[in-house]
Amino acid sequence: MMRRFIVIGLCGTLVLAGCGFGQSRLNPLNWFGSAQEVPVDAELEKVNPLIPTSNGLFASLARQDKEYLGSPVQSVTSLVIERVPGGAIVRATGLAATAGVYDVQLTAENEEKPVDGVLTYRLEGIEPARVVTIGTQAQRQITAARSLTNQQLAGVRSIRVESASNAQVSRRR
């Protein structure tokens, strides 16, 4: 039985190799013709076909720069800076005044440029339009993080995260 598979395999290999010498349609190397140079339209040179120029089906979903409507949360409870390859991750945890705060972020002060070696952020979130309950401490706890590169950390001695009532500072060792 094993000999039969070996013989069939060898015959198939010889048949396929034999197709390489001629212009057989069975040869996969002959399925496409040889490349030819063709002139390029001047209009195609200016337009990248991978970038859509028309409004398309999902044009309304395109990201548009919108003004962030968040406000500082009630307090910052912890600030952790974790070293990662190529930079650091700043993670701040805080307590909101009410439950349901969403779209939480660390908003940069001074366009993420350190002032006297201090990089400052505000922990902000958007409060719901209708406040249902103040909620427990666990329901009001929020966390936001931001990634920083080594270039952004150049010249930074400490990172400060502010809220409405307090601030947390982490200094470089």
C-alpha positions in Angstrom: 0.0 0.0 0.0 2.8 2.4 0.9 4.6 1.7 -2.3 1.5 2.6 -4.3 1.4 6.1 -2.7 5.1 6.6 -3.3 4.8 5.6 -7.0 1.7 7.9 -7.5 3.5 10.8 -5.8 6.6 10.4 -8.0 4.6 10.2 -11.1 2.6 13.4 -10.2 5.9 15.2 -9.5 7.3 14.2 -12.8 4.2 15.3 -14.7 4.1 18.7 -13.0 7.8 19.2 -13.5 7.4 18.4 -17.2 4.8 21.1 -17.5 7.5 23.7 -16.8 9.3 23.2 -20.1 6.4 24.0 -22.3 3.5 26.5 -22.5 1.0 24.1 -20.9 -2.1 25.5 -19.3 -1.6 23.0 -16.4 1.6 24.7 -15.3 0.8 27.2 -12.5 3.8 29.3 -13.6 2.1 30.0 -16.9 -1.3 31.1 -15.5 -0.4 34.7 -15.7 1.5 36.2 -18.7 4.8 38.1 -18.4 4.7 41.6 -17.1 4.5 44.4 -19.5 5.2 48.1 -19.0 2.2 50.3 -19.6 1.8 54.1 -19.5 0.3 55.7 -16.4 -2.5 58.1 -16.5 -1.6 61.5 -15.3 -4.7 61.7 -13.2 -3.9 58.4 -11.4 -0.5 59.7 -10.3 -2.1 62.4 -8.2 -4.7 60.3 -6.5 -3.9 57.4 -4.1 -6.5 54.7 -4.9 -6.3 53.4 -1.3 -7.6 56.7 0.2 -11.3 57.3 -0.5 -12.2 60.6 -1.9 -15.9 60.3 -2.1 -18.4 60.4 0.7 -19.0 56.7 0.8 -21.4 54.6 3.0 -19.6 55.2 6.3 -18.7 58.9 5.8 -21.0 60.0 8.6 -19.0 57.8 11.0 -15.7 59.4 10.2 -14.0 60.8 13.3 -14.4 64.5 13.6 -12.7 66.6 16.2 -15.3 67.4 18.8 -15.0 69.5 21.9 -14.7 67.4 25.0 -17.5 68.3 27.4 -16.1 66.6 30.5 -15.6 68.2 33.9 -13.1 67.4 36.7 -14.1 64.5 38.9 -14.6 64.9 42.6 -11.2 63.4 43.8 -8.2 61.5 42.6 -7.6 58.4 44.9 -4.5 56.9 43.3 -1.9 57.5 40.6 0.3 54.8 39.2 3.0 55.1 36.5 4.0 51.9 34.9 7.2 51.6 32.8 6.7 49.9 29.5 9.0 49.5 26.5 9.3 52.8 24.8 7.7 54.9 27.6 5.2 54.7 30.4 1.5 54.4 31.1 -0.1 56.9 33.5 -3.1 55.4 35.3 -5.3 57.5 37.6 -8.2 56.3 39.7 -10.7 58.7 41.2 -14.2 59.1 42.6 -16.9 60.9 40.8 -19.6 62.9 42.6 -22.4 60.7 41.2 -22.7 57.3 39.6 -22.9 57.0 35.8 -19.9 59.2 34.8 -18.7 58.1 31.4 -16.1 58.9 28.8 -13.4 59.4 31.4 -10.0 60.7 30.3 -6.8 62.4 31.4 -6.9 65.8 29.8 -3.4 67.3 29.2 -2.5 70.7 30.5 -0.1 72.9 28.5 -0.4 70.6 25.4 1.5 67.8 27.1 4.6 70.0 27.6 6.3 69.9 31.0 6.4 73.1 32.9 9.4 73.3 35.3 9.7 69.5 34.9 6.0 68.8 35.9 3.6 67.2 33.4 0.0 68.0 34.5 -3.2 66.2 33.7 -6.9 66.6 34.8 -9.0 63.6 35.5 -12.3 64.4 33.8 -15.5 62.6 32.9 -18.9 63.5 31.4 -21.8 63.3 33.9 -25.1 61.8 32.8 -27.8 64.2 31.8 -30.2 62.8 34.4 -28.7 61.9 37.8 -30.5 58.8 39.1 -28.5 58.2 42.3 -25.3 59.3 44.0 -24.4 55.6 44.4 -21.9 53.8 46.5 -18.2 54.4 46.4 -17.7 51.3 44.2 -20.2 52.7 41.7 -18.6 56.1 41.6 -15.0 54.8 41.1 -13.5 55.6 37.7 -10.1 54.9 36.1 -8.4 56.5 33.1 -5.0 55.9 31.5 -2.7 57.6 29.1 0.3 56.3 27.2 3.4 58.4 27.0 6.5 57.8 24.9 10.1 58.3 26.0 10.2 61.5 23.9 7.2 62.9 25.8 8.9 62.0 29.1 12.1 63.7 28.3 12.7 66.5 30.8 9.8 65.3 33.1 10.6 65.0 36.8 7.1 64.5 38.0 3.6 63.8 36.8 0.6 65.5 38.5 -3.1 64.5 38.1 -5.6 67.0 39.4 -9.3 66.8 40.2 -11.9 69.2 41.6 -10.8 68.8 45.2 -7.2 67.3 45.3 -4.2 66.2 43.2 -1.8 63.3 43.2 1.9 63.6 42.2 4.3 60.9 41.3 8.0 61.8 41.1 10.8 60.2 39.2 13.3 58.2 41.3 
